[in-house]
């Protein structure tokens, strides 16, 4: 599974690493992603979600 938050839809962004001499090199900015179990009372079961830190604050 790709590293995408299943609550907010956040995913990695692209950008540049910039050194002190201002040389630019492409890089990715990854998100703060966790695998967490949540209880779903309607179906009386646990589900596992990939959730970012921002998504955890929403739940």
mmCIF file of the N, C-alpha and C atoms, coordinates in Angstrom:
data_MODEL
# 
_entry.id   MODEL 
# 
loop_
_atom_site.group_PDB 
_atom_site.id 
_atom_site.type_symbol 
_atom_site.label_atom_id 
_atom_site.label_alt_id 
_atom_site.label_comp_id 
_atom_site.label_asym_id 
_atom_site.label_entity_id 
_atom_site.label_seq_id 
_atom_site.pdbx_PDB_ins_code 
_atom_site.Cartn_x 
_atom_site.Cartn_y 
_atom_site.Cartn_z 
_atom_site.occupancy 
_atom_site.B_iso_or_equiv 
_atom_site.pdbx_formal_charge 
_atom_site.auth_seq_id 
_atom_site.auth_comp_id 
_atom_site.auth_asym_id 
_atom_site.auth_atom_id 
_atom_site.pdbx_PDB_model_num 
ATOM 1   N N  . UNK A 1 1  ? 0.840   -1.177 0.000  1.00 0.00 ? 1  UNK A N  1 
ATOM 2   C CA . UNK A 1 1  ? 0.000   0.000  0.000  1.00 0.00 ? 1  UNK A CA 1 
ATOM 3   C C  . UNK A 1 1  ? 0.887   1.243  0.000  1.00 0.00 ? 1  UNK A C  1 
ATOM 4   N N  . UNK A 1 2  ? 0.458   2.260  -0.717 1.00 0.00 ? 2  UNK A N  1 
ATOM 5   C CA . UNK A 1 2  ? 1.242   3.488  -0.787 1.00 0.00 ? 2  UNK A CA 1 
ATOM 6   C C  . UNK A 1 2  ? 1.132   4.257  0.527  1.00 0.00 ? 2  UNK A C  1 
ATOM 7   N N  . UNK A 1 3  ? 2.073   5.144  0.726  1.00 0.00 ? 3  UNK A N  1 
ATOM 8   C CA . UNK A 1 3  ? 2.115   5.904  1.973  1.00 0.00 ? 3  UNK A CA 1 
ATOM 9   C C  . UNK A 1 3  ? 1.216   7.134  1.852  1.00 0.00 ? 3  UNK A C  1 
ATOM 10  N N  . UNK A 1 4  ? -0.095  6.880  1.984  1.00 0.00 ? 4  UNK A N  1 
ATOM 11  C CA . UNK A 1 4  ? -1.108  7.921  1.894  1.00 0.00 ? 4  UNK A CA 1 
ATOM 12  C C  . UNK A 1 4  ? -2.005  7.799  3.111  1.00 0.00 ? 4  UNK A C  1 
ATOM 13  N N  . UNK A 1 5  ? -2.347  8.923  3.726  1.00 0.00 ? 5  UNK A N  1 
ATOM 14  C CA . UNK A 1 5  ? -3.262  8.923  4.865  1.00 0.00 ? 5  UNK A CA 1 
ATOM 15  C C  . UNK A 1 5  ? -4.660  8.592  4.371  1.00 0.00 ? 5  UNK A C  1 
ATOM 16  N N  . UNK A 1 6  ? -5.317  7.611  5.011  1.00 0.00 ? 6  UNK A N  1 
ATOM 17  C CA . UNK A 1 6  ? -6.647  7.188  4.593  1.00 0.00 ? 6  UNK A CA 1 
ATOM 18  C C  . UNK A 1 6  ? -7.738  8.101  5.139  1.00 0.00 ? 6  UNK A C  1 
ATOM 19  N N  . UNK A 1 7  ? -7.399  9.051  6.001  1.00 0.00 ? 7  UNK A N  1 
ATOM 20  C CA . UNK A 1 7  ? -8.370  10.004 6.536  1.00 0.00 ? 7  UNK A CA 1 
ATOM 21  C C  . UNK A 1 7  ? -8.296  11.328 5.782  1.00 0.00 ? 7  UNK A C  1 
ATOM 22  N N  . UNK A 1 8  ? -7.107  11.907 5.700  1.00 0.00 ? 8  UNK A N  1 
ATOM 23  C CA . UNK A 1 8  ? -6.957  13.232 5.093  1.00 0.00 ? 8  UNK A CA 1 
ATOM 24  C C  . UNK A 1 8  ? -6.542  13.187 3.631  1.00 0.00 ? 8  UNK A C  1 
ATOM 25  N N  . UNK A 1 9  ? -6.022  12.055 3.163  1.00 0.00 ? 9  UNK A N  1 
ATOM 26  C CA . UNK A 1 9  ? -5.561  11.953 1.784  1.00 0.00 ? 9  UNK A CA 1 
ATOM 27  C C  . UNK A 1 9  ? -4.182  12.552 1.553  1.00 0.00 ? 9  UNK A C  1 
ATOM 28  N N  . UNK A 1 10 ? -3.482  12.904 2.632  1.00 0.00 ? 10 UNK A N  1 
ATOM 29  C CA . UNK A 1 10 ? -2.138  13.472 2.477  1.00 0.00 ? 10 UNK A CA 1 
ATOM 30  C C  . UNK A 1 10 ? -1.187  12.427 1.924  1.00 0.00 ? 10 UNK A C  1 
ATOM 31  N N  . UNK A 1 11 ? -0.232  12.884 1.111  1.00 0.00 ? 11 UNK A N  1 
ATOM 32  C CA . UNK A 1 11 ? 0.798   12.000 0.581  1.00 0.00 ? 11 UNK A CA 1 
ATOM 33  C C  . UNK A 1 11 ? 2.089   12.793 0.429  1.00 0.00 ? 11 UNK A C  1 
ATOM 34  N N  . UNK A 1 12 ? 3.148   12.103 0.036  1.00 0.00 ? 12 UNK A N  1 
ATOM 35  C CA . UNK A 1 12 ? 4.463   12.736 -0.051 1.00 0.00 ? 12 UNK A CA 1 
ATOM 36  C C  . UNK A 1 12 ? 4.460   13.850 -1.094 1.00 0.00 ? 12 UNK A C  1 
ATOM 37  N N  . UNK A 1 13 ? 5.239   14.888 -0.803 1.00 0.00 ? 13 UNK A N  1 
ATOM 38  C CA . UNK A 1 13 ? 5.397   16.012 -1.718 1.00 0.00 ? 13 UNK A CA 1 
ATOM 39  C C  . UNK A 1 13 ? 6.812   16.023 -2.263 1.00 0.00 ? 13 UNK A C  1 
ATOM 40  N N  . UNK A 1 14 ? 6.997   16.661 -3.384 1.00 0.00 ? 14 UNK A N  1 
ATOM 41  C CA . UNK A 1 14 ? 8.323   16.821 -3.965 1.00 0.00 ? 14 UNK A CA 1 
ATOM 42  C C  . UNK A 1 14 ? 8.854   18.206 -3.689 1.00 0.00 ? 14 UNK A C  1 
ATOM 43  N N  . UNK A 1 15 ? 10.169  18.318 -3.708 1.00 0.00 ? 15 UNK A N  1 
ATOM 44  C CA . UNK A 1 15 ? 10.789  19.613 -3.483 1.00 0.00 ? 15 UNK A CA 1 
ATOM 45  C C  . UNK A 1 15 ? 12.281  19.527 -3.690 1.00 0.00 ? 15 UNK A C  1 
ATOM 46  N N  . UNK A 1 16 ? 12.983  20.472 -3.127 1.00 0.00 ? 16 UNK A N  1 
ATOM 47  C CA . UNK A 1 16 ? 14.433  20.532 -3.266 1.00 0.00 ? 16 UNK A CA 1 
ATOM 48  C C  . UNK A 1 16 ? 15.104  20.548 -1.904 1.00 0.00 ? 16 UNK A C  1 
ATOM 49  N N  . UNK A 1 17 ? 16.232  19.846 -1.805 1.00 0.00 ? 17 UNK A N  1 
ATOM 50  C CA . UNK A 1 17 ? 17.158  20.054 -0.694 1.00 0.00 ? 17 UNK A CA 1 
ATOM 51  C C  . UNK A 1 17 ? 18.071  21.186 -1.120 1.00 0.00 ? 17 UNK A C  1 
ATOM 52  N N  . UNK A 1 18 ? 18.234  22.178 -0.258 1.00 0.00 ? 18 UNK A N  1 
ATOM 53  C CA . UNK A 1 18 ? 19.062  23.334 -0.597 1.00 0.00 ? 18 UNK A CA 1 
ATOM 54  C C  . UNK A 1 18 ? 20.213  23.391 0.390  1.00 0.00 ? 18 UNK A C  1 
ATOM 55  N N  . UNK A 1 19 ? 21.430  23.292 -0.112 1.00 0.00 ? 19 UNK A N  1 
ATOM 56  C CA . UNK A 1 19 ? 22.615  23.329 0.740  1.00 0.00 ? 19 UNK A CA 1 
ATOM 57  C C  . UNK A 1 19 ? 22.983  24.777 1.068  1.00 0.00 ? 19 UNK A C  1 
ATOM 58  N N  . UNK A 1 20 ? 24.016  24.926 1.865  1.00 0.00 ? 20 UNK A N  1 
ATOM 59  C CA . UNK A 1 20 ? 24.479  26.258 2.243  1.00 0.00 ? 20 UNK A CA 1 
ATOM 60  C C  . UNK A 1 20 ? 24.916  27.060 1.017  1.00 0.00 ? 20 UNK A C  1 
ATOM 61  N N  . UNK A 1 21 ? 25.461  26.375 0.010  1.00 0.00 ? 21 UNK A N  1 
ATOM 62  C CA . UNK A 1 21 ? 25.884  27.061 -1.213 1.00 0.00 ? 21 UNK A CA 1 
ATOM 63  C C  . UNK A 1 21 ? 24.728  27.239 -2.203 1.00 0.00 ? 21 UNK A C  1 
ATOM 64  N N  . UNK A 1 22 ? 23.523  26.945 -1.759 1.00 0.00 ? 22 UNK A N  1 
ATOM 65  C CA . UNK A 1 22 ? 22.277  27.092 -2.528 1.00 0.00 ? 22 UNK A CA 1 
ATOM 66  C C  . UNK A 1 22 ? 22.183  26.142 -3.721 1.00 0.00 ? 22 UNK A C  1 
ATOM 67  N N  . UNK A 1 23 ? 22.906  25.040 -3.661 1.00 0.00 ? 23 UNK A N  1 
ATOM 68  C CA . UNK A 1 23 ? 22.777  24.006 -4.686 1.00 0.00 ? 23 UNK A CA 1 
ATOM 69  C C  . UNK A 1 23 ? 21.507  23.217 -4.405 1.00 0.00 ? 23 UNK A C  1 
ATOM 70  N N  . UNK A 1 24 ? 20.715  22.973 -5.446 1.00 0.00 ? 24 UNK A N  1 
ATOM 71  C CA . UNK A 1 24 ? 19.425  22.314 -5.264 1.00 0.00 ? 24 UNK A CA 1 
ATOM 72  C C  . UNK A 1 24 ? 19.450  20.892 -5.809 1.00 0.00 ? 24 UNK A C  1 
ATOM 73  N N  . UNK A 1 25 ? 18.905  19.962 -5.012 1.00 0.00 ? 25 UNK A N  1 
ATOM 74  C CA . UNK A 1 25 ? 18.815  18.552 -5.380 1.00 0.00 ? 25 UNK A CA 1 
ATOM 75  C C  . UNK A 1 25 ? 17.399  18.092 -5.063 1.00 0.00 ? 25 UNK A C  1 
ATOM 76  N N  . UNK A 1 26 ? 16.766  17.392 -6.003 1.00 0.00 ? 26 UNK A N  1 
ATOM 77  C CA . UNK A 1 26 ? 15.392  16.932 -5.807 1.00 0.00 ? 26 UNK A CA 1 
ATOM 78  C C  . UNK A 1 26 ? 15.292  15.950 -4.644 1.00 0.00 ? 26 UNK A C  1 
ATOM 79  N N  . UNK A 1 27 ? 14.206  16.046 -3.885 1.00 0.00 ? 27 UNK A N  1 
ATOM 80  C CA . UNK A 1 27 ? 13.942  15.137 -2.777 1.00 0.00 ? 27 UNK A CA 1 
ATOM 81  C C  . UNK A 1 27 ? 12.439  15.041 -2.555 1.00 0.00 ? 27 UNK A C  1 
ATOM 82  N N  . UNK A 1 28 ? 12.022  14.111 -1.699 1.00 0.00 ? 28 UNK A N  1 
ATOM 83  C CA . UNK A 1 28 ? 10.610  14.000 -1.342 1.00 0.00 ? 28 UNK A CA 1 
ATOM 84  C C  . UNK A 1 28 ? 10.443  14.330 0.132  1.00 0.00 ? 28 UNK A C  1 
ATOM 85  N N  . UNK A 1 29 ? 9.346   14.978 0.450  1.00 0.00 ? 29 UNK A N  1 
ATOM 86  C CA . UNK A 1 29 ? 8.976   15.260 1.827  1.00 0.00 ? 29 UNK A CA 1 
ATOM 87  C C  . UNK A 1 29 ? 7.906   14.247 2.202  1.00 0.00 ? 29 UNK A C  1 
ATOM 88  N N  . UNK A 1 30 ? 8.261   13.283 3.058  1.00 0.00 ? 30 UNK A N  1 
ATOM 89  C CA . UNK A 1 30 ? 7.301   12.246 3.434  1.00 0.00 ? 30 UNK A CA 1 
ATOM 90  C C  . UNK A 1 30 ? 6.429   12.736 4.586  1.00 0.00 ? 30 UNK A C  1 
ATOM 91  N N  . UNK A 1 31 ? 5.259   12.115 4.728  1.00 0.00 ? 31 UNK A N  1 
ATOM 92  C CA . UNK A 1 31 ? 4.332   12.515 5.779  1.00 0.00 ? 31 UNK A CA 1 
ATOM 93  C C  . UNK A 1 31 ? 4.584   11.685 7.029  1.00 0.00 ? 31 UNK A C  1 
ATOM 94  N N  . UNK A 1 32 ? 4.070   12.163 8.139  1.00 0.00 ? 32 UNK A N  1 
ATOM 95  C CA . UNK A 1 32 ? 4.215   11.503 9.437  1.00 0.00 ? 32 UNK A CA 1 
ATOM 96  C C  . UNK A 1 32 ? 3.088   10.473 9.558  1.00 0.00 ? 32 UNK A C  1 
ATOM 97  N N  . UNK A 1 33 ? 3.348   9.243  9.089  1.00 0.00 ? 33 UNK A N  1 
ATOM 98  C CA . UNK A 1 33 ? 2.300   8.238  8.918  1.00 0.00 ? 33 UNK A CA 1 
ATOM 99  C C  . UNK A 1 33 ? 2.439   7.127  9.950  1.00 0.00 ? 33 UNK A C  1 
ATOM 100 N N  . UNK A 1 34 ? 1.286   6.669  10.470 1.00 0.00 ? 34 UNK A N  1 
ATOM 101 C CA . UNK A 1 34 ? 1.231   5.592  11.454 1.00 0.00 ? 34 UNK A CA 1 
ATOM 102 C C  . UNK A 1 34 ? 0.219   4.555  11.010 1.00 0.00 ? 34 UNK A C  1 
ATOM 103 N N  . UNK A 1 35 ? 0.444   3.295  11.404 1.00 0.00 ? 35 UNK A N  1 
ATOM 104 C CA . UNK A 1 35 ? -0.566  2.248  11.234 1.00 0.00 ? 35 UNK A CA 1 
ATOM 105 C C  . UNK A 1 35 ? -1.250  2.079  12.580 1.00 0.00 ? 35 UNK A C  1 
ATOM 106 N N  . UNK A 1 36 ? -2.543  2.375  12.646 1.00 0.00 ? 36 UNK A N  1 
ATOM 107 C CA . UNK A 1 36 ? -3.276  2.326  13.907 1.00 0.00 ? 36 UNK A CA 1 
ATOM 108 C C  . UNK A 1 36 ? -4.532  1.487  13.749 1.00 0.00 ? 36 UNK A C  1 
ATOM 109 N N  . UNK A 1 37 ? -4.901  0.810  14.833 1.00 0.00 ? 37 UNK A N  1 
ATOM 110 C CA . UNK A 1 37 ? -6.136  0.037  14.879 1.00 0.00 ? 37 UNK A CA 1 
ATOM 111 C C  . UNK A 1 37 ? -7.218  0.879  15.535 1.00 0.00 ? 37 UNK A C  1 
ATOM 112 N N  . UNK A 1 38 ? -8.402  0.885  14.920 1.00 0.00 ? 38 UNK A N  1 
ATOM 113 C CA . UNK A 1 38 ? -9.544  1.615  15.451 1.00 0.00 ? 38 UNK A CA 1 
ATOM 114 C C  . UNK A 1 38 ? -10.726 0.672  15.558 1.00 0.00 ? 38 UNK A C  1 
ATOM 115 N N  . UNK A 1 39 ? -11.504 0.847  16.626 1.00 0.00 ? 39 UNK A N  1 
ATOM 116 C CA . UNK A 1 39 ? -12.689 0.013  16.819 1.00 0.00 ? 39 UNK A CA 1 
ATOM 117 C C  . UNK A 1 39 ? -13.859 0.637  16.075 1.00 0.00 ? 39 UNK A C  1 
ATOM 118 N N  . UNK A 1 40 ? -14.579 -0.186 15.303 1.00 0.00 ? 40 UNK A N  1 
ATOM 119 C CA . UNK A 1 40 ? -15.737 0.245  14.526 1.00 0.00 ? 40 UNK A CA 1 
ATOM 120 C C  . UNK A 1 40 ? -16.971 -0.379 15.169 1.00 0.00 ? 40 UNK A C  1 
ATOM 121 N N  . UNK A 1 41 ? -17.684 0.375  16.023 1.00 0.00 ? 41 UNK A N  1 
ATOM 122 C CA . UNK A 1 41 ? -18.780 -0.230 16.801 1.00 0.00 ? 41 UNK A CA 1 
ATOM 123 C C  . UNK A 1 41 ? -19.965 -0.690 15.955 1.00 0.00 ? 41 UNK A C  1 
ATOM 124 N N  . UNK A 1 42 ? -20.220 -0.067 14.803 1.00 0.00 ? 42 UNK A N  1 
ATOM 125 C CA . UNK A 1 42 ? -21.356 -0.479 13.971 1.00 0.00 ? 42 UNK A CA 1 
ATOM 126 C C  . UNK A 1 42 ? -21.202 -1.920 13.485 1.00 0.00 ? 42 UNK A C  1 
ATOM 127 N N  . UNK A 1 43 ? -19.969 -2.317 13.190 1.00 0.00 ? 43 UNK A N  1 
ATOM 128 C CA . UNK A 1 43 ? -19.727 -3.679 12.715 1.00 0.00 ? 43 UNK A CA 1 
ATOM 129 C C  . UNK A 1 43 ? -19.062 -4.550 13.774 1.00 0.00 ? 43 UNK A C  1 
ATOM 130 N N  . UNK A 1 44 ? -18.868 -4.005 14.968 1.00 0.00 ? 44 UNK A N  1 
ATOM 131 C CA . UNK A 1 44 ? -18.289 -4.722 16.102 1.00 0.00 ? 44 UNK A CA 1 
ATOM 132 C C  . UNK A 1 44 ? -16.965 -5.387 15.728 1.00 0.00 ? 44 UNK A C  1 
ATOM 133 N N  . UNK A 1 45 ? -16.061 -4.596 15.123 1.00 0.00 ? 45 UNK A N  1 
ATOM 134 C CA . UNK A 1 45 ? -14.759 -5.136 14.743 1.00 0.00 ? 45 UNK A CA 1 
ATOM 135 C C  . UNK A 1 45 ? -13.716 -4.025 14.737 1.00 0.00 ? 45 UNK A C  1 
ATOM 136 N N  . UNK A 1 46 ? -12.462 -4.443 14.660 1.00 0.00 ? 46 UNK A N  1 
ATOM 137 C CA . UNK A 1 46 ? -11.333 -3.529 14.591 1.00 0.00 ? 46 UNK A CA 1 
ATOM 138 C C  . UNK A 1 46 ? -10.908 -3.378 13.135 1.00 0.00 ? 46 UNK A C  1 
ATOM 139 N N  . UNK A 1 47 ? -10.543 -2.157 12.749 1.00 0.00 ? 47 UNK A N  1 
ATOM 140 C CA . UNK A 1 47 ? -10.012 -1.911 11.409 1.00 0.00 ? 47 UNK A CA 1 
ATOM 141 C C  . UNK A 1 47 ? -8.635  -1.271 11.559 1.00 0.00 ? 47 UNK A C  1 
ATOM 142 N N  . UNK A 1 48 ? -7.771  -1.538 10.598 1.00 0.00 ? 48 UNK A N  1 
ATOM 143 C CA . UNK A 1 48 ? -6.416  -0.985 10.613 1.00 0.00 ? 48 UNK A CA 1 
ATOM 144 C C  . UNK A 1 48 ? -6.307  0.065  9.518  1.00 0.00 ? 48 UNK A C  1 
ATOM 145 N N  . UNK A 1 49 ? -5.878  1.271  9.896  1.00 0.00 ? 49 UNK A N  1 
ATOM 146 C CA . UNK A 1 49 ? -5.772  2.378  8.951  1.00 0.00 ? 49 UNK A CA 1 
ATOM 147 C C  . UNK A 1 49 ? -4.363  2.949  8.960  1.00 0.00 ? 49 UNK A C  1 
ATOM 148 N N  . UNK A 1 50 ? -3.937  3.436  7.799  1.00 0.00 ? 50 UNK A N  1 
ATOM 149 C CA . UNK A 1 50 ? -2.735  4.262  7.700  1.00 0.00 ? 50 UNK A CA 1 
ATOM 150 C C  . UNK A 1 50 ? -3.177  5.705  7.913  1.00 0.00 ? 50 UNK A C  1 
ATOM 151 N N  . UNK A 1 51 ? -2.758  6.290  9.027  1.00 0.00 ? 51 UNK A N  1 
ATOM 152 C CA . UNK A 1 51 ? -3.243  7.610  9.415  1.00 0.00 ? 51 UNK A CA 1 
ATOM 153 C C  . UNK A 1 51 ? -2.055  8.520  9.687  1.00 0.00 ? 51 UNK A C  1 
ATOM 154 N N  . UNK A 1 52 ? -2.131  9.751  9.185  1.00 0.00 ? 52 UNK A N  1 
ATOM 155 C CA . UNK A 1 52 ? -1.093  10.739 9.477  1.00 0.00 ? 52 UNK A CA 1 
ATOM 156 C C  . UNK A 1 52 ? -1.349  11.332 10.866 1.00 0.00 ? 52 UNK A C  1 
ATOM 157 N N  . UNK A 1 53 ? -0.377  12.072 11.368 1.00 0.00 ? 53 UNK A N  1 
ATOM 158 C CA . UNK A 1 53 ? -0.524  12.706 12.674 1.00 0.00 ? 53 UNK A CA 1 
ATOM 159 C C  . UNK A 1 53 ? -1.687  13.696 12.654 1.00 0.00 ? 53 UNK A C  1 
ATOM 160 N N  . UNK A 1 54 ? -1.874  14.396 11.549 1.00 0.00 ? 54 UNK A N  1 
ATOM 161 C CA . UNK A 1 54 ? -3.006  15.319 11.427 1.00 0.00 ? 54 UNK A CA 1 
ATOM 162 C C  . UNK A 1 54 ? -4.323  14.548 11.404 1.00 0.00 ? 54 UNK A C  1 
ATOM 163 N N  . UNK A 1 55 ? -4.338  13.375 10.772 1.00 0.00 ? 55 UNK A N  1 
ATOM 164 C CA . UNK A 1 55 ? -5.537  12.543 10.747 1.00 0.00 ? 55 UNK A CA 1 
ATOM 165 C C  . UNK A 1 55 ? -5.890  12.001 12.116 1.00 0.00 ? 55 UNK A C  1 
ATOM 166 N N  . UNK A 1 56 ? -4.880  11.686 12.929 1.00 0.00 ? 56 UNK A N  1 
ATOM 167 C CA . UNK A 1 56 ? -5.138  11.224 14.297 1.00 0.00 ? 56 UNK A CA 1 
ATOM 168 C C  . UNK A 1 56 ? -5.803  12.311 15.125 1.00 0.00 ? 56 UNK A C  1 
ATOM 169 N N  . UNK A 1 57 ? -5.429  13.560 14.911 1.00 0.00 ? 57 UNK A N  1 
ATOM 170 C CA . UNK A 1 57 ? -6.054  14.651 15.657 1.00 0.00 ? 57 UNK A CA 1 
ATOM 171 C C  . UNK A 1 57 ? -7.506  14.847 15.246 1.00 0.00 ? 57 UNK A C  1 
ATOM 172 N N  . UNK A 1 58 ? -7.861  14.473 14.010 1.00 0.00 ? 58 UNK A N  1 
ATOM 173 C CA . UNK A 1 58 ? -9.246  14.597 13.555 1.00 0.00 ? 58 UNK A CA 1 
ATOM 174 C C  . UNK A 1 58 ? -10.158 13.540 14.164 1.00 0.00 ? 58 UNK A C  1 
ATOM 175 N N  . UNK A 1 59 ? -9.608  12.346 14.416 1.00 0.00 ? 59 UNK A N  1 
ATOM 176 C CA . UNK A 1 59 ? -10.427 11.229 14.902 1.00 0.00 ? 59 UNK A CA 1 
ATOM 177 C C  . UNK A 1 59 ? -10.750 11.414 16.378 1.00 0.00 ? 59 UNK A C  1 
# 
